[in-house]
Structures are given as C-alpha cells and as structure tokens.
Amino acid sequence: MSDPEHYDFHSERSVKDLKVERLTMVDSFAALGIKLDLAYNDLPNVPRLSIDYSEVFDLSIQVRSGYEARRDWIGAHTKRLGDILTDEVHPDEKGCVHVIEMIHGTLCVTCRDLEASWS
C-alpha cells in the first residue's frame, strides 16, 4: 500500500473503483490466511490487485441495508459490494487492521501482516 499511485485516482494502480473478484481463506493448521483478489472488471487484460493476509485474527464483512439489486444490474453482473471507495491500514497490537470501504459495505481484516501485489 506504499505505492505512490495507490491514492492517485487517475492511476491504474489506484484502489478506487476496484471490485472484489474473490476472497479465499486458507487454514494451514497454526495460522489462518486470506487472499483477496480485486479488479476493475472481468476483462482479462485489466490490472488486478492481490492482497495476501497472514495470520488472520478477525475478518468482518458488513453489508449496508437498503440495497436492492435491480434486474439490469444483475444482468450486467454488478458486484454486490460495489466499487471500493477508499482503504486504510491501521497499526494494531496484533499487527494491522485493513479497512476497505465499498459503496454497499465494508470489509475489515485484522492480521499479523499483509502483502499486496499488482499483476
């Protein structure tokens, strides 16, 4: 998240408008890990951001109420949580907390560490 383009809304490496593609949990006995894959759309040639969370202590997803999926949105494969508006990483006694605010919800991960990479 220290990439200078991270907060430049005109950059292809900004998180603004990314959408959740996949959230995968890995239970490796002594530690729980999560991989979050994000992209602007489903096209194969768009930049994708993968975030690997190590030693996860807490995961929460809050979906805002009052959302109704219109049929044309469903037909257009609109993502339920919507686009990312902003994200922040805060220090925590266990490591860090990553809060991702989206149009229709919030994703929050508390973990020992995280690693982000663009492809």
ABEGO torsion letter per residue (X at the ends): XABAAAABAABAABABGBBBABBBBBBBGABBBBBBBBBABABAABBBBBBBBBGBABBBBBBBBGBBBBAAAAAAGBBAAEBBABBBBBBBAAGBBBBBBBAAEBBBBBBABBBBBBX
